[in-house]
Amino acid sequence: MRIITRFHHSDIRRLLLGIIVIAGFVVLLVQCFGIPCRNSFCLSPIKVSVIELTNSNVTQVSVMNYTNLSDDDDEELENKKEDLDSENDVVISKEKVEMNVSFIAIGNISLRNPKMVVVSSESESDPNSVMIRVKDSRKGNVLSLRRHKQGSAISISQMNSLLIQSLSSFKSPKPRWSSARDSEMLSARSEIEKVSLVHDFLGLNPLVYRNISKFLRSYDLMERKLKIYVYKEGGKPIFHTPMPRGIYASEGWFMKLMESNKKFVVKDPRKAHLFYIPISIKALRSSLGLDFQTPKSLADHLKEYVDLIAGKYKFWNRTGGADHFLVACHDWGNKLTTKTMKNSVRSLCNSNVAQGFRIGTDTALPVTYIRSSEAPLEYLGGKTSSERKILAFFAGSMHGYLRPILVKLWENKEPDMKIFGPMPRDPKSKKQYREYMKSSRYCICARGYEVHTPRVVEAIINECVPVIIADNYVPPFFEVLNWEEFAVFVEEKDIPNLRNILLSIPEDRYIGMQARVKAVQQHFLWHKKPVKFDQFHMILHSIWYSRVHRIKTR
């Protein structure tokens, strides 16, 4: 027994010694080479806030903060109080460009140290990109980055033209066999196109619509005819789990109201005109393990679901998914669905026409930041136009490349321009933020990491005229609403001229725009029980409108 006991004790001592040696070796490797990445976070685009350019070549960048996340959840960042703002003086360039850069050569640089400084730049044979050499100021390691040049901005008038072209030219794939539902949709399209002028606007302001007669006829037909089948397949929390709070609340509220709806939803899929995939892209992104954090692996997960319903039902295969739709507010909604749902209607918050958003096929989803699912209509309303003494207001975190430029140019420059960085998060400051919105003529809606921002809806809720500064952004319900009647669009390159642009708007024009903001407000509100013309119905109408105008018969 003693021999056996000694043998066991000896084995245990050797095992413990081996563990200690291995642990020490791992710590040494981490200290020398950094932590290897297993997920896409390390390979996501890096956002460089501000940069000085000469002829599209990098000449100088101040020490700055950066993040390696391409699509941070603003709500989560605020809750964690992660300050991404630069604490150093920054250099503002004459040319403002998107510093959306990706790794070209990776020397194992620790991602814990956010202080980076450009030490050199070099020309590239690729005319569409600029090389940047970045040095880790503590460790001395060098990282090569490539910044892709941003193409020409697509103006709101060009988007209007693209919408007209898409409605007259682009159609869905031919169905493999005919359906009575297709005939009903074609009949609806004919009624919409042949509608005569209406004189009863049902309390709506006709100026905020492209064609109020067509809108009212289309909306009426949707209410009377549209039937939707909601797939029951899919496990929680990725499927069938609404998230009605936070910055991605739009997809959660729609899912919640759609799955409980008795007016539009049918149990028999043969009676359906449209098929809803009740997925939360936010949950898809956050619920799976590290091995599923690349865009490809998440897209593959979605494809597995589509393959499941395509194998179990005949409806996806009949149209190639053209009569299917999803509603996604997460930044990755676009990239994860581009291939799998290429024929489907995608209702997306990230409606960037330069990144694959298809005007006339996809629909632009409003970003509504809901803080309380029990009180989605809190803080509604604002001061009258004559009581608004502040010309323009903005406050927010320095997400992306544009906001630091806005704040650097306009903070504390003019008494009527209330332009700030992030405000404190205490109750008093939150109240002050709301008061600024309710007291300002124009509310600046500057893009963050992506083109969409909750400030557009915040401005409308507070009856403040939105000033949208986000090149290539398609605003919500674009196929129906005439946004230029109640919002101002400023190209990113025109930020230095922002105050002059706003001051050049005649007083009577502003008063009319502010009144039309109040008129359009009802389309951006959530209700626990949906009401006519609210956000739930407007999202549904956008999807219906897309399908009606794209349907093709056999």
Residue pairs with C-beta under 8 A, 6 or more apart in sequence:
33 108
34 108
34 109
34 110
34 111
35 110
35 111
36 108
37 43
38 290
38 291
39 290
39 291
39 293
39 294
40 293
40 294
40 295
41 68
41 69
41 293
42 68
42 111
43 102
43 103
43 294
44 68
44 69
44 70
44 71
45 70
45 100
45 101
45 102
46 66
46 67
46 68
46 101
46 102
46 103
46 145
47 66
47 67
47 70
47 99
47 100
47 399
47 400
47 401
47 449
48 61
48 64
48 66
48 99
48 101
48 132
48 145
48 147
48 401
49 64
49 65
49 66
49 86
49 90
49 99
49 398
49 400
49 401
49 404
50 61
50 62
50 64
50 86
50 90
50 91
50 92
50 93
50 401
50 404
50 405
50 408
51 58
51 60
51 61
51 91
51 93
51 97
51 99
51 118
52 58
52 59
52 60
52 61
52 91
52 92
52 93
53 59
53 93
53 94
53 95
53 97
56 95
56 97
56 130
56 149
57 121
57 123
57 130
58 118
58 121
58 130
58 132
58 147
59 121
60 91
60 118
61 91
61 117
61 118
61 132
62 86
62 88
62 89
62 90
62 91
62 117
63 88
63 115
63 116
63 117
63 137
64 86
64 88
64 90
64 115
64 116
64 117
65 84
65 85
65 86
65 87
65 114
65 115
66 114
66 116
67 84
67 114
68 111
69 449
70 331
70 449
71 330
71 331
71 332
71 449
71 450
72 399
72 449
73 246
73 247
73 248
73 282
74 247
74 397
74 399
74 448
74 454
75 246
75 247
75 369
77 84
77 397
78 397
78 425
81 425
83 397
83 422
84 397
84 398
84 399
85 397
85 398
85 404
85 421
85 422
86 398
86 404
90 404
90 408
92 405
92 408
92 409
95 493
96 401
96 402
96 405
96 492
96 493
96 495
97 147
97 149
97 150
97 401
98 147
98 148
98 150
98 401
99 147
99 401
100 147
100 148
100 150
100 401
101 132
101 145
101 146
101 147
101 148
102 145
102 146
102 148
103 143
103 144
103 145
104 131
104 144
104 145
104 146
105 143
105 144
106 143
107 141
107 142
107 143
108 141
109 136
109 139
109 141
109 143
110 136
110 139
113 136
113 137
113 138
113 139
115 136
115 137
115 138
116 134
116 135
116 136
116 137
116 143
117 134
117 135
117 137
118 132
118 133
118 134
118 135
119 133
119 134
119 135
119 142
120 133
121 130
121 131
121 132
121 133
122 131
122 133
123 131
124 130
124 131
124 146
126 146
128 148
128 149
129 146
129 147
129 148
129 149
130 146
130 147
130 149
131 144
131 145
131 146
131 147
132 144
132 145
132 146
132 147
133 142
133 143
133 144
133 145
134 142
134 143
134 144
134 145
135 141
135 142
135 143
136 142
136 143
150 354
150 471
151 354
153 471
153 472
153 491
153 492
153 493
154 162
154 353
154 354
154 471
154 472
155 489
155 491
156 483
156 484
156 489
159 353
159 359
159 474
159 478
162 353
162 359
162 360
163 359
163 360
163 478
163 479
165 360
166 358
166 359
166 360
166 361
167 360
167 479
167 549
170 360
170 361
170 550
171 550
171 551
171 552
172 319
172 320
172 322
172 323
172 343
172 547
172 550
172 551
172 552
173 319
173 320
173 322
173 343
173 552
174 552
174 553
174 554
175 182
175 318
175 319
175 322
175 552
175 553
175 554
176 317
176 318
176 319
176 554
177 318
177 554
178 553
178 554
179 318
181 227
181 271
181 272
181 273
181 323
182 551
182 553
183 553
184 225
184 273
185 273
185 547
185 548
185 551
186 551
186 553
188 218
188 221
188 225
188 548
189 548
189 549
189 551
191 217
191 221
192 214
192 217
192 218
192 221
192 548
193 214
195 213
195 214
195 217
196 213
197 213
198 212
198 213
198 216
198 217
201 212
201 216
202 216
204 212
204 216
204 519
204 533
205 515
205 516
205 519
205 520
206 212
207 482
207 485
207 512
207 516
208 481
208 482
208 485
208 486
208 516
208 519
208 520
209 215
209 480
209 481
209 482
210 479
210 480
210 481
210 482
215 480
218 541
218 544
218 545
218 548
219 533
219 537
219 541
222 540
222 541
222 544
223 263
225 273
226 264
226 273
226 274
226 540
226 544
227 264
227 265
227 266
227 271
227 272
227 273
227 274
228 258
228 261
228 264
228 265
228 266
228 272
228 273
228 274
228 275
228 276
229 265
229 266
229 267
229 268
229 269
229 271
229 272
229 274
229 275
229 276
229 315
230 258
230 259
230 265
230 275
230 276
230 278
231 275
231 276
231 277
231 278
231 309
233 239
233 305
233 308
233 309
233 312
234 240
234 278
234 279
234 305
237 280
237 283
237 287
238 279
238 280
238 283
238 284
238 287
238 288
238 301
239 278
239 279
239 280
239 305
240 255
240 259
240 278
241 255
241 280
241 283
242 252
242 253
242 255
242 256
242 259
242 280
243 249
243 251
243 252
243 280
243 282
243 283
244 252
244 253
244 256
244 370
244 373
244 376
245 252
245 370
245 371
245 372
245 373
246 252
246 369
246 370
247 329
247 367
247 369
247 454
248 280
248 281
248 282
248 329
248 330
248 349
249 329
249 368
249 369
249 370
249 373
249 526
250 327
250 329
250 349
250 365
250 366
250 367
250 368
250 535
250 539
251 280
251 281
251 282
251 327
251 328
251 329
251 330
251 349
251 365
252 280
253 368
253 370
253 376
253 526
253 535
253 536
254 327
254 347
254 536
254 539
255 278
255 280
255 327
257 530
257 536
258 264
258 265
258 276
258 278
258 536
258 540
259 265
259 278
261 530
264 540
266 272
269 275
269 313
269 315
272 315
272 323
273 323
273 544
273 547
274 323
274 324
274 325
274 345
274 543
274 544
274 547
275 315
275 316
275 323
275 324
275 325
276 324
276 325
276 326
277 305
277 306
277 309
277 324
277 325
277 326
279 302
279 305
279 326
279 328
280 330
281 328
281 329
281 330
281 332
281 333
281 336
282 329
282 330
284 298
284 301
284 302
284 336
285 293
285 298
285 330
285 332
288 297
288 298
288 301
291 297
292 298
292 301
295 332
295 335
295 336
298 332
298 336
299 335
299 336
299 337
299 338
299 339
299 340
302 336
302 337
302 340
302 341
303 339
303 340
306 316
306 321
306 340
306 341
309 315
309 316
310 316
310 317
315 323
315 324
316 324
319 343
320 343
321 341
321 342
321 343
321 344
322 343
322 344
322 547
322 550
322 551
323 547
323 551
324 341
324 344
324 345
325 344
325 345
325 346
325 347
325 543
325 547
326 333
326 337
326 341
326 344
326 346
326 347
327 347
327 365
327 539
328 334
328 336
328 337
328 346
328 347
328 348
328 349
328 365
329 348
329 349
329 365
329 367
330 349
330 350
331 349
331 350
331 449
331 450
332 350
333 346
333 348
333 349
333 350
334 346
334 348
334 350
334 352
334 355
334 356
334 357
335 355
335 356
337 344
337 346
338 356
345 361
345 362
345 363
345 543
345 546
345 547
346 361
346 362
346 363
347 362
347 363
347 364
347 365
347 539
347 542
347 543
348 357
348 362
348 363
348 364
348 365
349 364
349 365
349 366
349 367
349 452
350 357
350 450
350 451
350 452
351 357
351 362
351 364
351 365
351 451
351 452
351 473
351 474
351 475
351 476
351 478
352 450
352 451
352 452
352 472
352 473
352 474
353 359
353 472
353 473
353 474
354 471
354 472
355 472
357 364
357 474
359 474
359 478
360 479
360 546
360 549
360 550
361 546
361 550
362 546
363 477
363 478
363 479
363 539
363 542
363 543
363 545
363 546
364 474
364 475
364 476
364 477
364 478
364 542
365 476
365 539
366 456
366 457
366 476
366 477
366 524
366 535
366 539
367 452
367 453
367 454
367 456
367 457
368 376
368 454
368 457
368 524
368 526
368 535
369 454
369 457
369 458
370 376
370 526
371 378
372 378
376 525
376 526
376 527
376 528
377 525
377 526
377 527
379 434
379 461
379 462
380 461
380 521
380 525
381 438
381 462
381 463
382 388
382 437
382 438
382 439
382 462
382 463
382 464
383 438
383 439
383 463
385 441
385 510
385 511
385 514
385 515
387 439
388 439
388 440
388 441
388 464
388 514
389 416
389 439
390 416
390 418
390 436
390 439
390 440
390 441
391 414
391 416
391 417
391 440
391 441
391 442
391 499
391 502
391 503
392 416
392 417
392 418
392 419
392 440
392 441
392 442
392 443
392 444
392 467
392 498
392 499
392 502
393 418
393 419
393 436
393 437
393 439
393 440
393 442
393 443
393 444
393 464
394 406
394 407
394 418
394 419
394 420
394 443
394 444
394 446
394 455
395 418
395 419
395 420
395 421
395 422
395 423
395 433
395 436
396 403
396 421
396 422
396 446
396 448
396 455
397 403
397 421
397 422
397 448
398 404
398 407
398 421
398 422
399 448
399 449
400 447
400 448
400 449
400 450
402 446
402 447
402 448
402 469
402 470
402 492
402 495
403 446
403 447
403 448
405 495
406 419
406 444
406 446
406 469
406 495
406 498
407 419
407 420
407 421
409 495
409 496
409 498
410 417
410 419
410 495
410 498
410 499
411 419
411 420
411 421
413 419
414 499
417 498
417 499
418 436
418 440
419 444
423 429
423 430
423 432
423 433
434 462
437 443
437 458
437 459
437 462
437 464
438 462
438 463
438 464
440 464
441 464
441 465
441 502
441 510
441 514
442 464
442 465
442 466
442 467
442 488
442 502
443 455
443 458
443 459
443 462
443 464
443 465
443 466
443 467
444 455
444 467
444 469
444 498
445 453
445 455
445 456
445 459
445 466
445 467
445 468
445 469
445 470
446 453
446 455
446 469
446 470
447 453
447 469
447 470
447 471
447 473
447 492
451 470
451 471
451 472
451 473
452 470
452 473
453 470
455 466
456 466
456 468
456 475
456 476
456 487
457 524
459 465
459 466
459 517
460 466
460 517
460 520
460 521
460 524
461 521
461 524
461 525
463 514
463 517
463 518
463 521
464 514
464 517
465 486
465 487
465 488
465 510
465 513
465 514
465 517
466 486
466 487
466 488
466 517
467 487
467 488
467 489
467 490
467 498
467 502
468 475
468 487
468 488
468 489
468 490
469 490
469 491
469 492
469 495
469 498
470 492
471 491
471 492
475 481
475 483
475 487
476 524
476 538
477 523
477 538
477 541
477 542
479 542
479 545
479 546
480 538
480 541
480 542
480 545
481 520
481 523
483 489
485 512
485 513
485 516
486 513
486 516
486 517
486 519
486 520
487 513
487 517
488 501
488 502
488 505
488 513
490 498
490 501
494 501
505 513
522 533
522 534
523 533
523 534
523 535
523 538
524 535
525 534
525 535
526 534
526 535
526 536
527 534
527 536
530 536
530 537
531 537
